[in-house]
Each structure stands twice: as structure tokens, then as C-alpha cells.
Amino acid sequence: MDIKSIKELAQKYTMDELNKFADEFENTGVAPLKTQDDPGEQMSDYLMASEMRHYLDQGMPLNEAVREFSKRVRGVLS
């Protein structure tokens, strides 16, 4: 997980665009926007950016969206 790449994707692209990137990558194996060398990490970046974008679309400031998203990830991992 590269939080810098995820933040950039979430700020620059809509949730629909990010989901289309993930779908295209899944179907073709070609990353529309490459952020990682590892395919699993690449897919994770798209999906995580989409989730973070959801927070941004609700009006949450970027730093708060990152904090909330990170809290969810830690909750899953613990």
C-alpha cells in the first residue's frame, strides 16, 4: 500500500473512473495508471483510492479521509 499514490489517485479521479481502472486491470492485466510493480498492490491502490474518494465526495477533508481510511484498514488487520 502506497498512501501517497492512493491520495493522488483519490484526488485526481472520480470513484467511477477508479472502479473502471480496476475493472480494466482485472480484465486485461494492463494497468491504465501504473502505481506499483506488483499486480496485487496495483489493484489494491485502485480499490483503496476509490474508497478514499468516497469520503472526499461526502465532503470530508483529505487529511480526515486518510485518517478514517487508515483506521478502517487497521481494524481489519488487527
Beta strands, then each sheet from edge to edge (+ up, - down):
end
